Amino acid sequence: MIPVLIGADDLHGRIAELAADIRSDAGPGTLVHFVCVLKGAFVFLADLLRVVEGPVSCDFLGVASYGAGTMSSGQVKLTKDLDHPLKGRYVVVVEDILDTGHTLMYLQEILAAREPAALRTVCLLSKPSRRQIDVPVDYIGFEIADRFVVGYGLDYDEAYRNLPYIGVIDEEG
């Protein structure tokens, strides 16, 4: 069994708080368009969508920066673009983990160029000790130490995404 860092109940409780904050900031009647960063954030998005009150929509964007290892390569590659335009929309980028900041900065730059009415970011996890770029984030679920985490959509070489909690693995997997 993978050791638990953040349990399922804690995840769901914090996601409900994030959803309330996002809705409060957007306003009660505003359509919130979530842009999920694949693959790691899809479980987070699913639970977030279920608890955000009011109108929502979503789209998916694929990026890669890890490959098969536990360290970011520093290279960001767009693997899937959005299916719908962002112009004039209230957009919230949904990211699984904020590590060095390179991926999120890249995403914020390319999405801002698409002229949304608002561009916000929610990250389930943040590793401040790994930050190389000071990237703005509007909502953070949990700050964690510099550990390699899996579960709740996050993987190690495509494994462990199905864990209902956030767990910690070592370099050997």
CYANA upper distance limits for C-alpha pairs under 8 A (distance plus 0.5 A):
  2 ILE  CA    167 GLY  CA      6.18
  2 ILE  CA    168 VAL  CA      6.88
  2 ILE  CA    169 ILE  CA      7.15
  3 PRO  CA    167 GLY  CA      5.76
  3 PRO  CA    168 VAL  CA      6.21
  3 PRO  CA    169 ILE  CA      8.00
  4 VAL  CA    165 TYR  CA      7.17
  4 VAL  CA    166 ILE  CA      6.53
  4 VAL  CA    167 GLY  CA      4.85
  4 VAL  CA    168 VAL  CA      7.12
  5 LEU  CA    165 TYR  CA      8.14
  5 LEU  CA    166 ILE  CA      6.04
  5 LEU  CA    167 GLY  CA      5.48
  5 LEU  CA    168 VAL  CA      6.87
  6 ILE  CA     10 ASP  CA      6.95
  6 ILE  CA     11 LEU  CA      7.24
  6 ILE  CA    165 TYR  CA      6.46
  6 ILE  CA    166 ILE  CA      5.53
  6 ILE  CA    167 GLY  CA      7.38
  7 GLY  CA     11 LEU  CA      6.77
  7 GLY  CA    164 PRO  CA      8.22
  7 GLY  CA    165 TYR  CA      5.41
  7 GLY  CA    166 ILE  CA      7.02
  8 ALA  CA     12 HIS  CA      6.73
  8 ALA  CA    164 PRO  CA      6.27
  8 ALA  CA    165 TYR  CA      5.33
  8 ALA  CA    166 ILE  CA      8.30
  9 ASP  CA     13 GLY  CA      6.63
 10 ASP  CA     14 ARG  CA      6.63
 11 LEU  CA     15 ILE  CA      6.60
 11 LEU  CA    165 TYR  CA      7.92
 12 HIS  CA     16 ALA  CA      6.76
 12 HIS  CA     47 ASP  CA      8.12
 13 GLY  CA     17 GLU  CA      7.10
 14 ARG  CA     18 LEU  CA      6.75
 14 ARG  CA    141 GLY  CA      6.76
 15 ILE  CA     19 ALA  CA      6.57
 15 ILE  CA     47 ASP  CA      7.87
 15 ILE  CA     48 LEU  CA      6.60
 15 ILE  CA     51 VAL  CA      8.45
 15 ILE  CA    141 GLY  CA      7.53
 16 ALA  CA     20 ALA  CA      6.79
 16 ALA  CA     48 LEU  CA      7.69
 16 ALA  CA     51 VAL  CA      6.57
 16 ALA  CA     52 VAL  CA      8.14
 17 GLU  CA     21 ASP  CA      6.79
 18 LEU  CA     22 ILE  CA      6.64
 18 LEU  CA     48 LEU  CA      8.49
 18 LEU  CA    139 TYR  CA      7.32
 18 LEU  CA    140 ILE  CA      8.38
 18 LEU  CA    141 GLY  CA      7.60
 19 ALA  CA     23 ARG  CA      6.66
 19 ALA  CA     48 LEU  CA      6.71
 19 ALA  CA     51 VAL  CA      6.77
 19 ALA  CA     52 VAL  CA      5.41
 19 ALA  CA     53 GLU  CA      8.29
 20 ALA  CA     24 SER  CA      6.53
 20 ALA  CA     52 VAL  CA      7.09
 20 ALA  CA     53 GLU  CA      8.24
 21 ASP  CA     25 ASP  CA      6.68
 22 ILE  CA     26 ALA  CA      6.61
 22 ILE  CA     52 VAL  CA      8.34
 23 ARG  CA     27 GLY  CA      6.31
 23 ARG  CA     28 PRO  CA      6.95
 23 ARG  CA     32 VAL  CA      8.45
 23 ARG  CA     52 VAL  CA      7.12
 23 ARG  CA     53 GLU  CA      7.31
 23 ARG  CA     54 GLY  CA      8.19
 24 SER  CA     28 PRO  CA      7.46
 26 ALA  CA     30 THR  CA      6.50
 26 ALA  CA     32 VAL  CA      7.62
 26 ALA  CA     90 TYR  CA      7.90
 28 PRO  CA     53 GLU  CA      8.43
 28 PRO  CA     54 GLY  CA      6.83
 29 GLY  CA     54 GLY  CA      6.91
 29 GLY  CA     55 PRO  CA      7.34
 30 THR  CA     54 GLY  CA      8.08
 30 THR  CA     55 PRO  CA      7.17
 30 THR  CA     90 TYR  CA      7.98
 31 LEU  CA     54 GLY  CA      7.86
 31 LEU  CA     55 PRO  CA      5.26
 31 LEU  CA     56 VAL  CA      5.68
 31 LEU  CA     57 SER  CA      7.67
 31 LEU  CA     89 ARG  CA      8.15
 31 LEU  CA     90 TYR  CA      7.22
 32 VAL  CA     55 PRO  CA      6.93
 32 VAL  CA     56 VAL  CA      5.22
 32 VAL  CA     57 SER  CA      6.86
 32 VAL  CA     89 ARG  CA      8.06
 32 VAL  CA     90 TYR  CA      5.89
 32 VAL  CA     91 VAL  CA      6.60
 32 VAL  CA     92 VAL  CA      7.50
 33 HIS  CA     56 VAL  CA      6.21
 33 HIS  CA     57 SER  CA      5.23
 33 HIS  CA     58 CYS  CA      5.78
 33 HIS  CA     59 ASP  CA      8.09
 33 HIS  CA     89 ARG  CA      7.26
 33 HIS  CA     90 TYR  CA      6.44
 33 HIS  CA     91 VAL  CA      5.31
 33 HIS  CA     92 VAL  CA      6.69
 34 PHE  CA     45 LEU  CA      8.47
 34 PHE  CA     56 VAL  CA      7.85
 34 PHE  CA     57 SER  CA      6.65
 34 PHE  CA     58 CYS  CA      5.00
 34 PHE  CA     59 ASP  CA      6.86
 34 PHE  CA     91 VAL  CA      6.30
 34 PHE  CA     92 VAL  CA      5.33
 34 PHE  CA     93 VAL  CA      6.35
 34 PHE  CA     94 VAL  CA      7.07
 35 VAL  CA     58 CYS  CA      6.22
 35 VAL  CA     59 ASP  CA      5.47
 35 VAL  CA     60 PHE  CA      5.97
 35 VAL  CA     61 LEU  CA      7.20
 35 VAL  CA     91 VAL  CA      7.47
 35 VAL  CA     92 VAL  CA      6.60
 35 VAL  CA     93 VAL  CA      5.20
 35 VAL  CA     94 VAL  CA      6.32
 36 CYS  CA     41 ALA  CA      6.68
 36 CYS  CA     42 PHE  CA      6.94
 36 CYS  CA     45 LEU  CA      7.01
 36 CYS  CA     58 CYS  CA      7.73
 36 CYS  CA     59 ASP  CA      6.75
 36 CYS  CA     60 PHE  CA      5.30
 36 CYS  CA     61 LEU  CA      6.56
 36 CYS  CA     93 VAL  CA      6.58
 36 CYS  CA     94 VAL  CA      5.23
 36 CYS  CA     95 GLU  CA      7.05
 37 VAL  CA     41 ALA  CA      6.22
 37 VAL  CA     42 PHE  CA      7.83
 37 VAL  CA     60 PHE  CA      6.61
 37 VAL  CA     61 LEU  CA      5.53
 37 VAL  CA     62 GLY  CA      6.18
 37 VAL  CA     63 VAL  CA      7.39
 37 VAL  CA     93 VAL  CA      7.80
 37 VAL  CA     94 VAL  CA      6.54
 37 VAL  CA     95 GLU  CA      5.97
 37 VAL  CA     96 ASP  CA      8.06
 38 LEU  CA     42 PHE  CA      6.83
 38 LEU  CA     60 PHE  CA      7.10
 38 LEU  CA     61 LEU  CA      6.40
 38 LEU  CA     62 GLY  CA      5.17
 38 LEU  CA     63 VAL  CA      7.04
 39 LYS  CA     62 GLY  CA      7.29
 39 LYS  CA    153 GLY  CA      7.75
 39 LYS  CA    154 LEU  CA      8.27
 40 GLY  CA     95 GLU  CA      8.06
 40 GLY  CA     96 ASP  CA      6.12
 40 GLY  CA    153 GLY  CA      5.28
 40 GLY  CA    154 LEU  CA      5.16
 40 GLY  CA    155 ASP  CA      7.52
 40 GLY  CA    161 ARG  CA      8.29
 41 ALA  CA     45 LEU  CA      6.55
 41 ALA  CA     94 VAL  CA      7.00
 41 ALA  CA     95 GLU  CA      5.90
 41 ALA  CA     96 ASP  CA      5.01
 41 ALA  CA    153 GLY  CA      6.59
 41 ALA  CA    154 LEU  CA      7.83
 42 PHE  CA     46 ALA  CA      6.66
 42 PHE  CA    153 GLY  CA      6.86
 43 VAL  CA     47 ASP  CA      6.89
 43 VAL  CA    152 TYR  CA      6.54
 43 VAL  CA    153 GLY  CA      5.76
 44 PHE  CA     48 LEU  CA      6.52
 44 PHE  CA     94 VAL  CA      8.38
 44 PHE  CA     96 ASP  CA      7.66
 44 PHE  CA    124 LEU  CA      7.78
 44 PHE  CA    152 TYR  CA      7.66
 44 PHE  CA    153 GLY  CA      7.74
 45 LEU  CA     49 LEU  CA      6.43
 45 LEU  CA     94 VAL  CA      7.13
 46 ALA  CA     50 ARG  CA      6.94
 47 ASP  CA     51 VAL  CA      7.22
 48 LEU  CA     52 VAL  CA      6.71
 49 LEU  CA     56 VAL  CA      7.90
 52 VAL  CA     56 VAL  CA      8.29
 59 ASP  CA     82 LEU  CA      6.74
 59 ASP  CA     83 ASP  CA      7.21
 59 ASP  CA     84 HIS  CA      7.66
 60 PHE  CA     80 LYS  CA      8.09
 60 PHE  CA     81 ASP  CA      7.80
 60 PHE  CA     82 LEU  CA      6.29
 60 PHE  CA     83 ASP  CA      8.08
 61 LEU  CA     78 LEU  CA      8.29
 61 LEU  CA     79 THR  CA      8.10
 61 LEU  CA     80 LYS  CA      5.77
 61 LEU  CA     81 ASP  CA      5.64
 61 LEU  CA     82 LEU  CA      5.99
 62 GLY  CA     78 LEU  CA      6.33
 62 GLY  CA     79 THR  CA      5.29
 62 GLY  CA     80 LYS  CA      4.83
 62 GLY  CA     81 ASP  CA      7.04
 63 VAL  CA     76 VAL  CA      7.14
 63 VAL  CA     77 LYS  CA      5.88
 63 VAL  CA     78 LEU  CA      4.99
 63 VAL  CA     79 THR  CA      5.69
 63 VAL  CA     80 LYS  CA      7.43
 63 VAL  CA    103 THR  CA      8.42
 64 ALA  CA     76 VAL  CA      6.30
 64 ALA  CA     77 LYS  CA      5.70
 64 ALA  CA     78 LEU  CA      7.16
 64 ALA  CA     79 THR  CA      7.38
 65 SER  CA     72 SER  CA      6.09
 65 SER  CA     73 SER  CA      6.02
 65 SER  CA     74 GLY  CA      6.83
 65 SER  CA     75 GLN  CA      6.06
 65 SER  CA     76 VAL  CA      5.45
 65 SER  CA     77 LYS  CA      7.07
 65 SER  CA    103 THR  CA      7.87
 66 TYR  CA     70 THR  CA      7.31
 66 TYR  CA     71 MET  CA      6.72
 66 TYR  CA     72 SER  CA      5.10
 66 TYR  CA     73 SER  CA      6.05
 67 GLY  CA     72 SER  CA      8.44
 67 GLY  CA     73 SER  CA      8.06
 67 GLY  CA    157 ASP  CA      7.95
 68 ALA  CA    156 TYR  CA      7.65
 68 ALA  CA    157 ASP  CA      5.35
 69 GLY  CA    156 TYR  CA      7.90
 69 GLY  CA    157 ASP  CA      7.49
 70 THR  CA    148 PHE  CA      7.14
 70 THR  CA    156 TYR  CA      7.65
 70 THR  CA    171 GLU  CA      7.31
 74 GLY  CA    102 HIS  CA      7.45
 76 VAL  CA    102 HIS  CA      8.05
 76 VAL  CA    103 THR  CA      6.47
 76 VAL  CA    106 TYR  CA      8.16
 85 PRO  CA    114 ARG  CA      7.90
 86 LEU  CA     91 VAL  CA      7.79
 86 LEU  CA    111 LEU  CA      8.25
 86 LEU  CA    114 ARG  CA      6.39
 86 LEU  CA    115 GLU  CA      7.00
 86 LEU  CA    116 PRO  CA      5.61
 87 LYS  CA    114 ARG  CA      6.30
 87 LYS  CA    115 GLU  CA      5.16
 87 LYS  CA    116 PRO  CA      4.92
 87 LYS  CA    117 ALA  CA      7.27
 88 GLY  CA    115 GLU  CA      6.91
 88 GLY  CA    116 PRO  CA      5.09
 88 GLY  CA    117 ALA  CA      4.87
 88 GLY  CA    118 ALA  CA      8.23
 89 ARG  CA    116 PRO  CA      5.42
 89 ARG  CA    117 ALA  CA      5.57
 89 ARG  CA    118 ALA  CA      7.19
 90 TYR  CA    116 PRO  CA      6.80
 90 TYR  CA    117 ALA  CA      5.93
 90 TYR  CA    118 ALA  CA      5.27
 90 TYR  CA    119 LEU  CA      6.96
 91 VAL  CA    116 PRO  CA      7.03
 91 VAL  CA    117 ALA  CA      8.06
 91 VAL  CA    118 ALA  CA      6.32
 91 VAL  CA    119 LEU  CA      5.42
 91 VAL  CA    120 ARG  CA      6.65
 92 VAL  CA    119 LEU  CA      6.38
 92 VAL  CA    120 ARG  CA      5.10
 92 VAL  CA    121 THR  CA      5.74
 92 VAL  CA    122 VAL  CA      7.31
 93 VAL  CA    119 LEU  CA      7.92
 93 VAL  CA    120 ARG  CA      6.67
 93 VAL  CA    121 THR  CA      5.10
 93 VAL  CA    122 VAL  CA      6.61
 94 VAL  CA    121 THR  CA      6.70
 94 VAL  CA    122 VAL  CA      5.67
 94 VAL  CA    123 CYS  CA      6.60
 95 GLU  CA    104 LEU  CA      8.50
 95 GLU  CA    121 THR  CA      8.01
 95 GLU  CA    122 VAL  CA      6.74
 95 GLU  CA    123 CYS  CA      5.24
 95 GLU  CA    124 LEU  CA      7.14
 96 ASP  CA    123 CYS  CA      5.99
 96 ASP  CA    124 LEU  CA      5.62
 96 ASP  CA    125 LEU  CA      6.69
 96 ASP  CA    153 GLY  CA      8.50
 96 ASP  CA    154 LEU  CA      7.78
 97 ILE  CA    123 CYS  CA      6.26
 97 ILE  CA    124 LEU  CA      6.44
 97 ILE  CA    125 LEU  CA      5.04
 97 ILE  CA    126 SER  CA      6.07
 97 ILE  CA    127 LYS  CA      8.12
 98 LEU  CA    104 LEU  CA      7.72
 98 LEU  CA    123 CYS  CA      6.99
 98 LEU  CA    125 LEU  CA      6.69
 98 LEU  CA    126 SER  CA      5.12
 98 LEU  CA    127 LYS  CA      6.65
 98 LEU  CA    128 PRO  CA      8.47
 99 ASP  CA    126 SER  CA      6.77
 99 ASP  CA    127 LYS  CA      5.74
 99 ASP  CA    128 PRO  CA      7.56
 99 ASP  CA    130 ARG  CA      6.09
 99 ASP  CA    131 ARG  CA      6.30
100 THR  CA    127 LYS  CA      8.46
100 THR  CA    130 ARG  CA      5.75
100 THR  CA    131 ARG  CA      4.61
100 THR  CA    132 GLN  CA      5.42
100 THR  CA    133 ILE  CA      6.88
101 GLY  CA    105 MET  CA      6.48
101 GLY  CA    131 ARG  CA      6.35
101 GLY  CA    132 GLN  CA      6.71
101 GLY  CA    133 ILE  CA      5.61
101 GLY  CA    134 ASP  CA      7.37
101 GLY  CA    135 VAL  CA      6.47
102 HIS  CA    106 TYR  CA      6.67
102 HIS  CA    132 GLN  CA      8.03
102 HIS  CA    133 ILE  CA      6.99
103 THR  CA    107 LEU  CA      6.72
104 LEU  CA    108 GLN  CA      6.54
104 LEU  CA    135 VAL  CA      7.67
105 MET  CA    109 GLU  CA      6.67
105 MET  CA    133 ILE  CA      8.28
105 MET  CA    135 VAL  CA      6.44
106 TYR  CA    110 ILE  CA      6.86
107 LEU  CA    111 LEU  CA      6.47
108 GLN  CA    112 ALA  CA      6.33
108 GLN  CA    119 LEU  CA      8.37
109 GLU  CA    113 ALA  CA      6.90
110 ILE  CA    114 ARG  CA      7.51
111 LEU  CA    115 GLU  CA      7.94
111 LEU  CA    116 PRO  CA      8.20
111 LEU  CA    119 LEU  CA      8.43
112 ALA  CA    116 PRO  CA      6.99
112 ALA  CA    119 LEU  CA      7.37
120 ARG  CA    137 VAL  CA      7.75
120 ARG  CA    138 ASP  CA      6.50
121 THR  CA    136 PRO  CA      8.43
121 THR  CA    137 VAL  CA      5.79
121 THR  CA    138 ASP  CA      5.84
121 THR  CA    139 TYR  CA      6.88
122 VAL  CA    137 VAL  CA      6.98
122 VAL  CA    138 ASP  CA      6.54
122 VAL  CA    139 TYR  CA      5.03
122 VAL  CA    140 ILE  CA      6.36
122 VAL  CA    141 GLY  CA      8.30
123 CYS  CA    137 VAL  CA      7.87
123 CYS  CA    139 TYR  CA      6.79
123 CYS  CA    140 ILE  CA      5.50
123 CYS  CA    141 GLY  CA      6.79
124 LEU  CA    140 ILE  CA      6.24
124 LEU  CA    141 GLY  CA      4.96
124 LEU  CA    142 PHE  CA      6.73
125 LEU  CA    140 ILE  CA      6.92
125 LEU  CA    141 GLY  CA      6.20
125 LEU  CA    142 PHE  CA      5.42
125 LEU  CA    143 GLU  CA      6.25
125 LEU  CA    144 ILE  CA      7.28
126 SER  CA    140 ILE  CA      7.34
126 SER  CA    141 GLY  CA      8.27
126 SER  CA    142 PHE  CA      6.77
126 SER  CA    143 GLU  CA      5.20
126 SER  CA    144 ILE  CA      6.54
127 LYS  CA    131 ARG  CA      7.49
127 LYS  CA    143 GLU  CA      6.44
127 LYS  CA    144 ILE  CA      5.84
127 LYS  CA    145 ALA  CA      6.37
127 LYS  CA    146 ASP  CA      6.48
128 PRO  CA    143 GLU  CA      7.72
128 PRO  CA    144 ILE  CA      8.23
128 PRO  CA    145 ALA  CA      8.24
129 SER  CA    145 ALA  CA      7.60
129 SER  CA    146 ASP  CA      7.07
130 ARG  CA    146 ASP  CA      7.34
147 ARG  CA    168 VAL  CA      7.12
147 ARG  CA    169 ILE  CA      8.22
147 ARG  CA    170 ASP  CA      8.41
148 PHE  CA    168 VAL  CA      6.34
148 PHE  CA    169 ILE  CA      6.41
148 PHE  CA    170 ASP  CA      7.26
148 PHE  CA    171 GLU  CA      8.27
149 VAL  CA    154 LEU  CA      7.61
149 VAL  CA    155 ASP  CA      8.22
149 VAL  CA    166 ILE  CA      6.90
149 VAL  CA    167 GLY  CA      5.97
149 VAL  CA    168 VAL  CA      5.05
149 VAL  CA    169 ILE  CA      6.72
150 VAL  CA    154 LEU  CA      5.16
150 VAL  CA    155 ASP  CA      5.49
150 VAL  CA    156 TYR  CA      7.03
150 VAL  CA    160 TYR  CA      6.51
150 VAL  CA    161 ARG  CA      7.12
150 VAL  CA    163 LEU  CA      8.25
150 VAL  CA    166 ILE  CA      6.18
150 VAL  CA    167 GLY  CA      5.79
150 VAL  CA    168 VAL  CA      6.72
150 VAL  CA    169 ILE  CA      7.70
151 GLY  CA    155 ASP  CA      6.82
151 GLY  CA    160 TYR  CA      5.76
151 GLY  CA    161 ARG  CA      5.14
151 GLY  CA    162 ASN  CA      6.47
151 GLY  CA    163 LEU  CA      4.92
151 GLY  CA    164 PRO  CA      6.87
151 GLY  CA    165 TYR  CA      6.12
151 GLY  CA    166 ILE  CA      5.32
151 GLY  CA    167 GLY  CA      6.50
152 TYR  CA    161 ARG  CA      6.14
152 TYR  CA    162 ASN  CA      6.62
152 TYR  CA    163 LEU  CA      5.95
152 TYR  CA    164 PRO  CA      5.78
152 TYR  CA    165 TYR  CA      5.99
152 TYR  CA    166 ILE  CA      6.45
153 GLY  CA    160 TYR  CA      8.19
153 GLY  CA    161 ARG  CA      4.71
153 GLY  CA    162 ASN  CA      6.89
153 GLY  CA    163 LEU  CA      8.11
154 LEU  CA    160 TYR  CA      7.57
154 LEU  CA    161 ARG  CA      5.61
155 ASP  CA    159 ALA  CA      5.73
155 ASP  CA    160 TYR  CA      5.83
155 ASP  CA    161 ARG  CA      5.54
156 TYR  CA    160 TYR  CA      7.17
156 TYR  CA    173 GLY  CA      7.71
169 ILE  CA    173 GLY  CA      6.23
